[in-house]
Amino acid sequence: MGKRKSSAKPPPRKRMDKLDTVFSCPFCNHGTSVECRIDMKNLIGEAVCGICQESFSMTITALTEPID
């Protein structure tokens, strides 16, 4: 008589690392001064420098998400 094959466990899921939300400013070259936020409730994406107060905002869609 043959043995039953044991069922193989599924491979573990890869853990996604959190992406950075703080970057260096291209205008004043100060490190870690630009903070990025995505507000899905109001559909606005925003990047603001805390040193030189430069800002950029744009409307986003339901498909918008942080990428690397």
Secondary structure as the mmCIF struct_conf table of DSSP 4:
data_model
#
loop_
_struct_conf.conf_type_id
_struct_conf.id
_struct_conf.beg_label_comp_id
_struct_conf.beg_label_asym_id
_struct_conf.beg_label_seq_id
_struct_conf.end_label_comp_id
_struct_conf.end_label_asym_id
_struct_conf.end_label_seq_id
HELX_LH_PP_P HELX_LH_PP_P1 GLY A 2 ASP A 20
STRN STRN1 VAL A 22 PHE A 23
TURN_TY1_P TURN_TY1_P1 PRO A 26 CYS A 28
TURN_TY1_P TURN_TY1_P2 GLY A 31 THR A 32
STRN STRN2 VAL A 34 ASP A 39
TURN_TY1_P TURN_TY1_P3 MET A 40 LEU A 43
STRN STRN3 ILE A 44 CYS A 49
TURN_TY1_P TURN_TY1_P4 GLY A 50 CYS A 52
STRN STRN4 SER A 55 THR A 59
TURN_TY1_P TURN_TY1_P5 ALA A 62 LEU A 63
#
